[in-house]
Amino acid sequence: MRGVDQTTMQQDLTQGSISRKLIGMAAFIGMGLLFQTLYYLVDLYFVAGIGPDALAGVGLAGIVFFLAMALAQMVGVGALSLIARAIGARDFAQVDGVYRQSMLLSVGLSVLTLAVGYGFGGAAIRAIAADPGTAEQGIAYLYGFLPALALMFPTGALSSALRAAGVVRPTMLVQSGSVVLNAVLAPVLIAGWGTGQPLGAFGAGLATAIAAAVSFAASLWLFGRVQTLIHAPMRPTAPDRAVILRIIGIGLPSAIEFLLMFVTMAVIYSLIRQFGAEAQAGFGVGSRVMQAVFLPAMAVSFAVAPVAGQNFGARLPDRVRRTVRDAALMSTVLMAALTALCLWEARWLVAPFTPDPAVAEVASTYLRIVSLNFVATGLIFTASGTFQALGDTRPALAGGLLRLAVFVGGASWVAAQPWARLEHIWWVSAASAVVHMLVALLFLRRQLMVKLAGLSAPASA
């Protein structure tokens, strides 16, 4: 596989057609996001055969996965932003320095994850489990799954450095291979196919951990073959407090923004409890389908950060603006088409996930209403990717906090009214997304004006 040298890394995203680069990167990133989503779905599919306690237990352990993803987002976003801009500025010493500090952070978080998970994870699951059977299955899965969570951090550091340089295909190929391996190992370890030693929920977690270990090894092997800028990627280094603080400073708002989604989901589940089990089940199905629908817009926004970041580092303001414009246009077209699909036949999208007519009705109604904010959500994602490229993610966090406040306040008031219906909460959710979009676009306009003011390519470029 061709290695990417210093000149190529700097030129790849700062020359040629921006639209083609965005489309190419978004396609590979989208496939990677899809395979990442399949990891958890594969476990759920095979665990469902064990029984409801195991399924509920895996769901509880999945909360830990969400929290670990937020920490990984903090390191990944911060490192990607700094590395992409350093490549654009041809400051390759800084590229190496930022990468090594991000890997150091990642290894530290891996150790912390294992210590906290094995030390306190069992007690945490017992505290929130509905019954002892669910707690037992959840703990078994968590103990098998924790190595996969720990490996998420160093693997993410490798992929963030590659994505900052515009190299996304190898990461997608590794992720797709690890999902296939997980799917092969799951029935062997869970049900004991061919071995006669079923491990149940622990086997589900162990299958994912083995696949994650292979994925990390493959990523490490490929890293030195697809780029030539960073050598000996696991070489130890001394902590650099200034660089670590810069990574955390850029990435922390994104991590908190990620956690806000978890808080929003928890609030919705709490508010719709009064409408019965079908409401919660329908929301669960509808929200999963919605997350899958969002993948194209997320892929475009993930492509914005390295493309705009390198051009920002290269002091090419016009290309930064064109990147944002083209990404916003692509996202709007994609999300408008998906909105039309949801309005036309939402029931068809949710049918494969539930045979219950009442649950399907709730899910399809939810999907039809929230689809009206798909275009707004796509623009929010684009703005978020731009904030990462410019090295200031605080506006994204501010928009997320405002959205949460609008939704929680409005939905809580609506749910307390005697005339409240389930769809009223969905309408408040859709309205809060529009508010978020307006704030994000205002911040985006201001950020572009301030950050790009007086920016011009250096004489040596």
Number of C-alpha atoms within 10 A of each C-alpha: 8 8 15 20 14 17 12 14 24 26 19 17 25 24 11 10 12 21 15 11 20 25 17 16 23 24 18 20 25 21 20 23 18 18 21 16 15 18 20 19 13 18 24 18 13 18 28 15 13 15 11 14 22 26 21 21 26 29 17 23 25 17 13 19 18 16 15 20 18 20 22 25 24 22 30 30 30 29 30 32 31 28 31 33 30 25 30 29 22 20 15 17 12 17 24 18 15 24 23 27 25 29 26 23 20 25 20 14 22 22 14 12 21 19 14 12 22 14 11 11 21 19 13 16 23 18 11 11 18 13 12 12 15 24 26 19 26 29 26 24 28 30 21 19 28 26 22 24 23 26 22 25 29 26 23 23 28 24 22 28 29 24 25 31 31 25 21 22 18 21 26 22 17 20 26 21 17 24 22 15 18 25 22 14 20 26 21 20 23 24 21 16 13 10 9 10 13 16 19 24 34 23 27 31 30 27 26 28 23 19 23 27 19 17 25 23 14 19 21 18 12 17 22 16 14 17 21 14 18 18 12 10 16 13 9 11 11 8 13 13 10 9 19 19 14 16 26 21 18 26 29 23 23 30 24 20 22 20 17 18 14 14 13 17 14 11 16 19 15 12 19 19 12 12 13 9 12 19 22 21 19 26 25 17 24 27 18 15 18 20 11 13 19 20 20 23 28 26 25 28 28 24 31 32 31 34 31 33 35 35 30 30 27 26 22 19 21 13 21 26 17 15 26 24 14 19 29 23 15 21 28 20 15 19 25 19 13 19 22 14 15 24 17 11 13 24 20 12 19 24 17 10 15 14 10 12 13 13 24 27 19 23 31 24 22 27 27 21 21 23 24 22 21 26 24 24 23 29 27 29 26 33 28 27 29 32 27 28 30 24 24 20 26 21 21 26 20 17 23 28 16 16 23 21 14 19 25 21 12 18 23 17 12 18 18 10 9 7 8 14 13 17 14 16 23 21 18 20 24 21 19 22 26 19 17 23 24 15 19 26 19 12 19 21 11 12 17 17 11 11 14 18 10 9 15 13 14 10 5 4 8
